[in-house]
Amino acid sequence: MKAEQIFTIKQTADKTGISEDTIRYYEKIALLPRADRKDNGHRVYHQEDINKIRLISCLKKTGMPLEEMRPFLAVSADADPAEYPELVEQLRSHRENIVSQIASLQQVVDFIDMKLEEGRYRRDCSDESQDGVSGKIMGEPKPKSVSPVEMSYFSVSAKSAKSASV
């Protein structure tokens, strides 16, 4: 029988891409169980701990707050999702929020693309170019002003970003 492999906090950090300080923090807030200790007091981690840290990392990338992750961490990796309809619903809701954020961000990208196409992103507020010749004389189109609808793209995205980070 093969003995279970154990890892130091440094090895665990290297395997997961999560800093040692963050791993300690996850233990402190009980997102991870307290690590076992060697006789010398050093933490040791098991493959199951590494898998949980990787799950936390994946959920964190989706923007899920740490507190909302707790129920997912309590469920076995082999569990049947049908046994946990509340978690399935939570993931669906979280997905809808992400899709909404993506739509808002796409509006911002569209706005920026429009401004880049107009070529007016580096000009100041005057109609004159740096050499003092009017843009109208140079045959350039008059710059478009930003409409309230265009500006609302930014306020919608800012609200979405704030609500997502809370």
Backbone as CSV, one residue per row, in Angstrom:
resi,resn,N_x,N_y,N_z,CA_x,CA_y,CA_z,C_x,C_y,C_z
1,MET,0.839,-1.190,0.000,0.000,0.000,0.000,0.879,1.248,0.000
2,LYS,0.565,2.148,-0.880,1.352,3.370,-1.040,0.906,4.404,-0.012
3,ALA,1.873,5.016,0.645,1.570,6.053,1.631,1.090,7.300,0.908
4,GLU,0.125,7.974,1.547,-0.403,9.199,0.946,0.687,10.262,0.922
5,GLN,0.797,10.926,-0.212,1.802,11.969,-0.363,1.340,13.218,0.373
6,ILE,2.274,13.867,1.052,1.972,15.130,1.725,2.856,16.218,1.121
7,PHE,2.366,17.449,1.248,3.046,18.583,0.642,3.232,19.688,1.670
8,THR,4.347,20.402,1.563,4.553,21.576,2.404,3.681,22.711,1.876
9,ILE,3.598,23.789,2.616,2.811,24.935,2.149,3.438,25.511,0.874
10,LYS,4.768,25.503,0.797,5.436,26.011,-0.400,5.109,25.136,-1.608
11,GLN,5.165,23.811,-1.432,4.832,22.900,-2.532,3.366,23.073,-2.940
12,THR,2.508,23.253,-1.961,1.081,23.450,-2.240,0.864,24.742,-3.010
13,ALA,1.548,25.788,-2.597,1.447,27.069,-3.310,1.935,26.922,-4.749
14,ASP,3.032,26.223,-4.929,3.573,26.011,-6.283,2.609,25.196,-7.144
15,LYS,1.996,24.172,-6.571,1.082,23.300,-7.332,-0.220,24.012,-7.705
16,THR,-0.656,24.954,-6.861,-1.951,25.593,-7.079,-1.851,26.980,-7.698
17,GLY,-0.681,27.607,-7.619,-0.540,28.977,-8.108,-1.122,29.998,-7.143
18,ILE,-1.406,29.573,-5.924,-1.953,30.451,-4.880,-0.842,30.697,-3.861
19,SER,-0.695,31.931,-3.429,0.403,32.255,-2.515,0.233,31.580,-1.154
20,GLU,1.345,31.406,-0.472,1.329,30.825,0.871,0.452,31.664,1.804
21,ASP,0.566,32.977,1.700,-0.248,33.862,2.542,-1.734,33.665,2.287
22,THR,-2.107,33.492,1.028,-3.519,33.292,0.691,-4.016,31.957,1.231
23,ILE,-3.182,30.934,1.140,-3.562,29.628,1.691,-3.787,29.757,3.197
24,ARG,-2.891,30.447,3.884,-3.072,30.665,5.331,-4.361,31.436,5.606
25,TYR,-4.635,32.431,4.760,-5.861,33.220,4.927,-7.096,32.341,4.758
26,TYR,-7.110,31.476,3.755,-8.249,30.574,3.551,-8.449,29.676,4.772
27,GLU,-7.356,29.268,5.404,-7.472,28.487,6.642,-8.042,29.354,7.766
28,LYS,-7.550,30.566,7.857,-7.972,31.472,8.931,-9.477,31.728,8.887
29,ILE,-10.026,31.894,7.679,-11.463,32.164,7.557,-12.276,30.874,7.399
30,ALA,-11.592,29.744,7.582,-12.219,28.416,7.558,-12.813,28.045,6.193
31,LEU,-12.259,28.605,5.142,-12.636,28.166,3.797,-11.959,26.822,3.525
32,LEU,-10.775,26.679,4.085,-10.055,25.407,4.083,-9.979,24.909,5.518
33,PRO,-9.979,23.593,5.710,-9.778,23.097,7.081,-8.353,23.409,7.522
34,ARG,-8.149,23.492,8.819,-6.798,23.711,9.341,-5.901,22.586,8.852
35,ALA,-4.723,22.958,8.390,-3.790,21.966,7.868,-3.261,21.104,9.009
36,ASP,-2.992,19.855,8.664,-2.292,18.996,9.615,-0.913,19.591,9.844
37,ARG,-0.303,19.177,10.955,1.035,19.700,11.275,2.009,18.557,11.518
38,LYS,3.246,18.798,11.137,4.329,17.874,11.464,4.695,18.100,12.930
39,ASP,5.569,17.267,13.439,6.041,17.429,14.820,6.714,18.780,15.037
40,ASN,7.321,19.303,13.975,8.004,20.597,14.091,7.048,21.787,13.927
41,GLY,5.757,21.511,13.723,4.763,22.569,13.615,4.487,23.046,12.203
42,HIS,5.250,22.551,11.242,5.038,22.977,9.846,3.764,22.355,9.292
43,ARG,3.055,23.148,8.491,1.823,22.675,7.871,2.123,21.608,6.823
44,VAL,1.203,20.658,6.718,1.272,19.681,5.626,-0.095,19.604,4.976
45,TYR,-0.082,19.430,3.679,-1.310,19.388,2.894,-1.385,18.077,2.133
46,HIS,-2.596,17.672,1.845,-2.869,16.445,1.114,-3.446,16.805,-0.252
47,GLN,-3.533,15.819,-1.128,-4.073,16.063,-2.467,-5.488,16.642,-2.390
48,GLU,-6.276,16.202,-1.446,-7.637,16.726,-1.285,-7.618,18.235,-0.996
49,ASP,-6.644,18.676,-0.192,-6.504,20.108,0.093,-6.152,20.875,-1.185
50,ILE,-5.262,20.315,-1.961,-4.861,20.954,-3.221,-6.058,21.055,-4.156
51,ASN,-6.854,20.007,-4.214,-8.055,20.036,-5.061,-9.019,21.121,-4.603
52,LYS,-9.191,21.292,-3.272,-10.081,22.344,-2.764,-9.550,23.723,-3.110
53,ILE,-8.245,23.920,-2.978,-7.645,25.215,-3.305,-7.845,25.519,-4.786
54,ARG,-7.705,24.513,-5.621,-7.931,24.711,-7.064,-9.395,25.062,-7.339
55,LEU,-10.325,24.430,-6.624,-11.741,24.760,-6.786,-11.999,26.207,-6.357
56,ILE,-11.429,26.607,-5.234,-11.569,28.002,-4.778,-11.057,28.943,-5.864
57,SER,-9.907,28.614,-6.436,-9.319,29.451,-7.478,-10.243,29.553,-8.690
58,CYS,-10.824,28.437,-9.087,-11.753,28.443,-10.234,-12.985,29.288,-9.936
59,LEU,-13.572,29.101,-8.765,-14.760,29.872,-8.403,-14.432,31.357,-8.275
60,LYS,-13.248,31.643,-7.752,-12.827,33.044,-7.611,-12.703,33.718,-8.975
61,LYS,-12.222,32.969,-9.971,-12.096,33.525,-11.324,-13.452,33.899,-11.909
62,THR,-14.501,33.270,-11.441,-15.844,33.610,-11.923,-16.388,34.851,-11.232
63,GLY,-15.655,35.357,-10.234,-16.120,36.521,-9.498,-16.973,36.163,-8.293
64,MET,-17.066,34.899,-7.960,-17.882,34.484,-6.829,-17.200,34.911,-5.525
65,PRO,-17.943,35.583,-4.647,-17.379,35.960,-3.345,-17.012,34.712,-2.528
66,LEU,-15.993,34.841,-1.704,-15.516,33.707,-0.915,-16.621,33.085,-0.066
67,GLU,-17.454,33.903,0.540,-18.522,33.375,1.399,-19.507,32.503,0.636
68,GLU,-19.754,32.837,-0.624,-20.691,32.050,-1.433,-20.096,30.715,-1.874
69,MET,-18.790,30.549,-1.712,-18.128,29.308,-2.119,-18.304,28.180,-1.107
70,ARG,-18.562,28.541,0.130,-18.597,27.541,1.206,-19.443,26.307,0.882
71,PRO,-20.679,26.472,0.402,-21.489,25.275,0.126,-20.881,24.371,-0.947
72,PHE,-20.201,24.957,-1.916,-19.592,24.162,-2.985,-18.401,23.363,-2.454
73,LEU,-17.699,23.933,-1.481,-16.534,23.259,-0.917,-16.939,22.113,0.005
74,ALA,-18.144,22.191,0.538,-18.631,21.162,1.450,-19.108,19.908,0.720
75,VAL,-19.318,20.024,-0.584,-19.841,18.909,-1.384,-18.662,18.126,-1.964
76,SER,-18.786,16.824,-1.942,-17.766,15.949,-2.507,-17.635,16.193,-4.006
77,ALA,-16.433,16.046,-4.504,-16.187,16.224,-5.944,-16.930,15.176,-6.766
78,ASP,-17.239,14.037,-6.149,-17.932,12.953,-6.847,-19.452,13.044,-6.725
79,ALA,-19.941,14.056,-6.028,-21.384,14.155,-5.769,-22.169,14.376,-7.057
80,ASP,-23.390,13.880,-7.052,-24.313,14.054,-8.177,-24.980,15.426,-8.027
81,PRO,-24.825,16.317,-9.023,-25.443,17.649,-8.917,-26.951,17.597,-8.666
82,ALA,-27.611,16.547,-9.133,-29.060,16.429,-8.926,-29.408,16.339,-7.442
83,GLU,-28.458,15.934,-6.623,-28.683,15.849,-5.178,-28.602,17.214,-4.505
84,TYR,-28.144,18.220,-5.223,-27.951,19.555,-4.656,-28.586,20.617,-5.545
85,PRO,-29.919,20.606,-5.677,-30.573,21.556,-6.588,-30.331,23.019,-6.193
86,GLU,-30.157,23.293,-4.908,-29.917,24.681,-4.489,-28.563,25.177,-4.986
87,LEU,-27.576,24.302,-5.042,-26.270,24.705,-5.566,-26.311,24.878,-7.079
88,VAL,-27.061,24.016,-7.731,-27.226,24.152,-9.185,-27.889,25.493,-9.495
89,GLU,-28.921,25.838,-8.734,-29.617,27.110,-8.938,-28.683,28.290,-8.655
90,GLN,-27.864,28.175,-7.627,-26.911,29.243,-7.303,-25.918,29.432,-8.451
91,LEU,-25.454,28.343,-9.025,-24.537,28.455,-10.167,-25.220,29.062,-11.378
92,ARG,-26.473,28.685,-11.612,-27.210,29.274,-12.737,-27.364,30.782,-12.551
93,SER,-27.706,31.192,-11.348,-27.863,32.614,-11.047,-26.533,33.344,-11.227
94,HIS,-25.466,32.731,-10.744,-24.142,33.332,-10.880,-23.769,33.468,-12.356
95,ARG,-24.107,32.453,-13.143,-23.848,32.484,-14.585,-24.608,33.619,-15.252
96,GLU,-25.874,33.810,-14.868,-26.670,34.897,-15.445,-26.038,36.250,-15.141
97,ASN,-25.527,36.416,-13.931,-24.852,37.665,-13.573,-23.619,37.892,-14.448
98,ILE,-22.868,36.840,-14.682,-21.672,36.956,-15.515,-22.046,37.309,-16.953
99,VAL,-23.077,36.667,-17.485,-23.531,36.959,-18.853,-23.958,38.425,-18.957
100,SER,-24.629,38.930,-17.933,-25.050,40.328,-17.910,-23.835,41.261,-17.891
101,GLN,-22.830,40.909,-17.103,-21.605,41.713,-17.054,-20.898,41.707,-18.409
102,ILE,-20.877,40.552,-19.052,-20.250,40.457,-20.372,-20.969,41.371,-21.365
103,ALA,-22.299,41.385,-21.315,-23.075,42.246,-22.223,-22.751,43.714,-21.961
104,SER,-22.647,44.095,-20.698,-22.311,45.479,-20.360,-20.915,45.829,-20.844
105,LEU,-19.986,44.926,-20.647,-18.619,45.181,-21.101,-18.546,45.251,-22.622
106,GLN,-19.361,44.455,-23.302,-19.386,44.517,-24.767,-19.863,45.884,-25.234
107,GLN,-20.817,46.476,-24.516,-21.274,47.823,-24.855,-20.131,48.821,-24.713
108,VAL,-19.327,48.672,-23.682,-18.190,49.569,-23.483,-17.182,49.385,-24.617
109,VAL,-16.908,48.141,-24.988,-15.983,47.876,-26.096,-16.522,48.494,-27.383
110,ASP,-17.812,48.340,-27.641,-18.422,48.931,-28.836,-18.269,50.442,-28.832
111,PHE,-18.476,51.065,-27.678,-18.336,52.512,-27.546,-16.892,52.933,-27.855
112,ILE,-15.940,52.223,-27.279,-14.527,52.553,-27.520,-14.185,52.355,-28.989
113,ASP,-14.648,51.267,-29.589,-14.396,51.033,-31.014,-14.959,52.169,-31.861
114,MET,-16.159,52.630,-31.512,-16.774,53.723,-32.252,-15.911,54.983,-32.146
115,LYS,-15.419,55.268,-30.947,-14.591,56.456,-30.762,-13.257,56.321,-31.503
116,LEU,-12.705,55.137,-31.505,-11.458,54.916,-32.239,-11.665,55.082,-33.740
117,GLU,-12.785,54.606,-34.259,-13.087,54.734,-35.679,-13.266,56.195,-36.069
118,GLU,-13.806,56.991,-35.156,-13.979,58.420,-35.434,-12.641,59.136,-35.457
119,GLY,-11.617,58.538,-34.845,-10.299,59.149,-34.819,-10.212,60.366,-33.925
120,ARG,-11.118,60.520,-33.020,-11.151,61.728,-32.192,-10.734,61.457,-30.755
121,TYR,-10.148,60.351,-30.481,-9.831,59.986,-29.114,-8.649,60.741,-28.527
122,ARG,-7.827,61.397,-29.348,-6.650,62.088,-28.827,-6.751,63.604,-28.957
123,ARG,-7.830,64.107,-29.494,-7.953,65.548,-29.711,-8.474,66.237,-28.456
124,ASP,-8.149,67.516,-28.371,-8.725,68.275,-27.266,-10.106,68.780,-27.678
125,CYS,-10.685,69.676,-26.905,-12.071,70.079,-27.122,-12.250,71.087,-28.251
126,SER,-11.167,71.701,-28.717,-11.323,72.733,-29.753,-11.475,72.101,-31.126
127,ASP,-11.930,72.909,-32.088,-12.086,72.457,-33.466,-10.805,72.663,-34.259
128,GLU,-9.792,73.253,-33.637,-8.576,73.541,-34.369,-7.520,72.485,-34.100
129,SER,-6.779,72.171,-35.129,-5.673,71.231,-34.968,-4.495,71.971,-34.364
130,GLN,-3.412,71.277,-34.098,-2.273,71.888,-33.427,-1.605,72.978,-34.264
131,ASP,-1.734,72.919,-35.573,-1.097,73.955,-36.395,-2.005,75.162,-36.590
132,GLY,-3.148,75.156,-35.907,-4.030,76.311,-35.952,-5.019,76.297,-37.086
133,VAL,-4.976,75.298,-37.958,-5.895,75.227,-39.087,-7.145,74.503,-38.634
134,SER,-8.271,75.067,-38.981,-9.532,74.467,-38.577,-9.709,73.104,-39.217
135,GLY,-10.322,72.200,-38.474,-10.617,70.871,-38.989,-11.532,70.935,-40.191
136,LYS,-12.416,71.911,-40.239,-13.340,72.031,-41.367,-12.574,72.343,-42.648
137,ILE,-11.551,73.144,-42.524,-10.759,73.503,-43.696,-9.980,72.280,-44.170
138,MET,-9.508,71.478,-43.234,-8.730,70.289,-43.579,-9.625,69.196,-44.148
139,GLY,-10.927,69.400,-44.129,-11.833,68.415,-44.674,-12.179,67.304,-43.704
140,GLU,-11.813,67.477,-42.449,-12.134,66.456,-41.456,-13.587,66.604,-41.038
141,PRO,-14.227,65.521,-40.711,-15.593,65.620,-40.209,-15.604,66.270,-38.830
142,LYS,-16.682,66.965,-38.556,-16.823,67.588,-37.247,-16.941,66.477,-36.206
143,PRO,-16.241,66.619,-35.063,-16.305,65.552,-34.061,-17.725,65.399,-33.520
144,LYS,-18.106,64.158,-33.315,-19.418,63.899,-32.733,-19.322,64.089,-31.231
145,SER,-20.380,64.626,-30.662,-20.403,64.692,-29.206,-20.904,63.347,-28.689
146,VAL,-20.595,63.083,-27.458,-21.009,61.820,-26.852,-22.442,61.982,-26.368
147,SER,-23.294,61.115,-26.837,-24.700,61.191,-26.453,-24.900,60.628,-25.055
148,PRO,-25.996,61.002,-24.396,-26.294,60.430,-23.078,-26.412,58.909,-23.124
149,VAL,-26.903,58.374,-24.222,-27.013,56.917,-24.351,-25.619,56.287,-24.347
150,GLU,-24.687,56.903,-25.106,-23.324,56.382,-25.131,-22.695,56.421,-23.743
151,MET,-22.903,57.513,-23.034,-22.340,57.634,-21.698,-22.993,56.665,-20.720
152,SER,-24.247,56.302,-20.980,-24.917,55.363,-20.079,-24.260,53.989,-20.123
153,TYR,-23.541,53.693,-21.222,-22.828,52.425,-21.278,-21.862,52.319,-20.103
154,PHE,-21.197,53.430,-19.813,-20.226,53.410,-18.733,-20.907,53.327,-17.378
155,SER,-21.995,54.030,-17.185,-22.650,53.975,-15.876,-23.260,52.608,-15.632
156,VAL,-23.788,51.960,-16.665,-24.329,50.605,-16.508,-23.210,49.657,-16.116
157,SER,-22.062,49.758,-16.782,-20.944,48.866,-16.494,-20.393,49.122,-15.103
158,ALA,-20.323,50.376,-14.710,-19.821,50.689,-13.381,-20.732,50.115,-12.308
159,LYS,-22.065,50.228,-12.521,-23.003,49.671,-11.550,-22.866,48.158,-11.494
160,SER,-22.746,47.518,-12.651,-22.611,46.057,-12.700,-21.334,45.618,-12.011
161,ALA,-20.243,46.354,-12.270,-18.968,45.990,-11.668,-19.025,46.151,-10.150
162,LYS,-19.680,47.231,-9.682,-19.801,47.432,-8.239,-20.627,46.333,-7.604
163,SER,-21.746,45.987,-8.214,-22.601,44.957,-7.635,-21.923,43.603,-7.673
164,ALA,-21.088,43.377,-8.680,-20.401,42.089,-8.788,-19.294,41.962,-7.748
165,SER,-18.676,43.085,-7.377,-17.570,43.014,-6.430,-18.033,43.045,-4.990
166,VAL,-19.312,43.285,-4.755,-19.814,43.349,-3.378,-20.082,41.993,-2.817
